[in-house]
Amino acid sequence: MGFWNKLFTSKKEEEQTMAELNIGIIIGSTREGRVSPQVAQWVKEIADQRGDANYTVIDIADYKLPLLGEPGQDASGAQAWSEIIAKQDGFVFIVQEYNHSITGALKNALDYLRVEWNNKAAGIVSYGSVGGARAAEHLRGIMGELLIADVRVHPALSLFTDFENGSDFKPQAVQTDSVNQMLDQVIPWSKALYTIR
């Protein structure tokens, strides 16, 4: 929202717009047998009960993004990827830890865009043997460069206590509270950052 729009937009119109925030829940893995869709759906079910935003699961696998800059590849999904991310006011990243970091697919998807990420807020829900904490910290550094403001509360799911056999997602009850606390930060930050876009 630019200066002139702010100047000539009524407070009521601005409040109506901000009440309709779009928050994308981004699935950060594309491999066969991944459990991230289970985690994303769980986060969406919790989020939808809040009634404070429009929550959408965004699966980077659906966009079939080739490696950025790789010649001769079909990058036809890049435009749709740009459009869906541009529509969002904030994000929740579902992050798997691979070798102490995020997945290559997520890093590639982040690198495809620039301004579409800028001046938006995000939370992280991670999982791994140590709750995906190292991947989450790596992602925080990347988000800083993309002008994505990450919130402090970070639900960290353990493969040992929140999953059965490493593949069936069975979160502990305390994790629901953690997701809500994260969203309690993502929503006001997304509203605040909306005013400078």
C-alpha positions, 0 to 999 in steps of 0.5 A, spaced: 500 500 500 503 506 497 503 513 500 497 515 496 493 509 497 494 510 505 492 518 504 486 516 501 483 510 504 479 510 510 480 507 516 474 502 515 477 500 508 484 499 511 481 494 517 477 490 512 483 489 508 487 487 514 482 482 516 482 478 510 490 477 510 492 471 506 497 466 510 501 461 505 503 454 509 509 452 505 510 445 504 518 445 504 519 438 501 518 435 494 521 427 495 517 421 495 514 419 502 515 426 505 511 427 511 510 434 510 503 434 507 501 431 514 504 437 518 501 442 513 494 440 514 495 439 521 497 447 521 492 449 517 486 445 521 489 449 527 489 455 523 482 455 520 479 455 527 482 461 529 478 465 523 483 471 523 486 470 516 485 466 509 490 460 510 492 456 504 497 450 503 502 451 498 506 445 496 512 447 492 512 440 488 506 442 485 510 448 481 515 443 478 521 448 479 527 446 475 534 449 478 534 456 478 539 458 472 539 451 469 539 452 461 534 448 457 529 446 463 521 447 463 520 453 468 513 454 466 511 453 473 515 459 475 510 464 473 504 461 477 509 460 483 510 468 483 503 469 483 501 465 489 507 468 493 505 475 491 498 474 493 500 472 500 501 477 506 505 472 511 507 465 511 508 459 515 514 454 513 513 447 514 521 445 514 524 438 514 532 438 516 536 435 511 543 435 513 543 440 518 539 445 513 533 446 509 531 442 503 534 444 496 527 444 493 525 450 498 532 453 497 531 453 490 523 456 491 526 461 495 531 463 490 526 464 484 523 470 487 525 476 491 520 482 491 514 477 492 517 475 499 519 482 501 516 486 507 512 480 510 512 476 516 513 468 517 513 463 522 517 456 522 514 449 524 520 444 523 521 437 524 527 432 525 531 428 530 532 435 534 526 438 532 529 441 525 532 446 529 538 447 525 534 447 519 530 453 522 536 457 524 539 456 517 532 459 514 532 465 519 538 467 515 535 466 508 529 470 510 532 476 513 536 477 506 529 476 503 526 481 508 521 476 511 520 478 518 520 471 522 517 471 529 520 468 535 515 462 537 517 456 533 514 449 534 519 444 533 517 437 532 521 431 534 521 425 530 521 421 536 515 424 540 511 427 535 511 421 529 510 414 530 515 410 526 518 416 523 512 417 518 506 417 522 505 424 524 502 424 531 503 431 535 503 431 542 498 436 545 502 441 547 504 442 540 497 445 538 499 451 543 505 452 540 502 453 533 497 458 536 502 462 539 506 462 533 500 465 529 499 470 535 505 473 532 505 472 525 498 475 524 499 482 527 506 482 524 503 481 517 498 486 519 503 491 520 508 489 514 502 490 510 502 497 511 509 498 508 507 495 502 
